[in-house]
Amino acid sequence: MALLNTTAAAARLGISPRRIAALIVAGRLPAQKIGRDWLIEETDLALVAERRPGNRTGRPRRKVSD
């Protein structure tokens, strides 16, 4: 069981550390807080690795006419 901080977890997933923090706050990524750092188990990264990119909510994109 390897524990990663938010910076190392972000590097593994190819996203920013702020996005990792947002996933933790949203409850989508389990983590434990030790001191000032959030620690994530390496095996838990699989929970968010297969996520859909982009924000699907909100205003639809404009249709492009040819």
C-alpha positions in Angstrom: 0.0 0.0 0.0 1.6 3.2 -1.2 0.4 6.6 -0.1 0.7 9.5 -2.5 0.3 13.2 -1.8 -1.9 15.4 -4.1 1.0 16.4 -6.2 2.2 12.8 -6.9 -1.4 11.7 -7.5 -2.0 14.5 -10.0 1.2 13.6 -11.9 0.1 10.0 -12.1 -3.3 11.0 -13.5 -2.1 13.8 -15.7 -4.3 16.4 -14.0 -3.6 19.4 -11.6 -3.2 19.1 -7.9 -6.2 21.4 -7.5 -8.3 19.0 -9.5 -7.2 16.2 -7.1 -8.3 18.4 -4.2 -11.7 19.0 -5.8 -12.2 15.3 -6.3 -11.4 14.7 -2.6 -13.8 17.4 -1.5 -16.5 16.1 -3.8 -16.1 12.6 -2.2 -15.1 10.9 -5.5 -11.5 10.2 -4.3 -11.0 8.7 -0.9 -8.1 10.4 1.1 -7.0 10.9 4.6 -5.6 14.2 5.9 -2.3 13.9 7.8 -1.1 17.3 9.1 -1.6 19.7 6.2 -1.4 17.1 3.4 -4.0 14.8 1.9 -2.7 11.3 1.3 -4.3 9.0 -1.3 -3.8 5.3 -1.6 -2.3 4.4 -5.0 -5.0 1.8 -5.6 -7.8 4.4 -5.1 -6.6 6.3 -8.2 -8.4 3.8 -10.3 -11.7 5.2 -9.0 -11.2 8.5 -10.9 -8.8 7.3 -13.7 -11.7 6.3 -16.0 -13.5 9.6 -15.8 -15.2 11.3 -18.6 -13.3 14.5 -19.6 -15.0 17.9 -19.6 -18.0 19.3 -17.9 -21.2 17.8 -19.2 -23.5 20.2 -17.4 -24.4 23.7 -18.4 -25.1 25.4 -21.6 -24.8 23.3 -24.8 -22.2 24.1 -27.4 -23.1 26.2 -30.4 -23.7 24.2 -33.6 -21.2 25.0 -36.3 -22.7 25.4 -39.8 -20.7 24.4 -42.9 
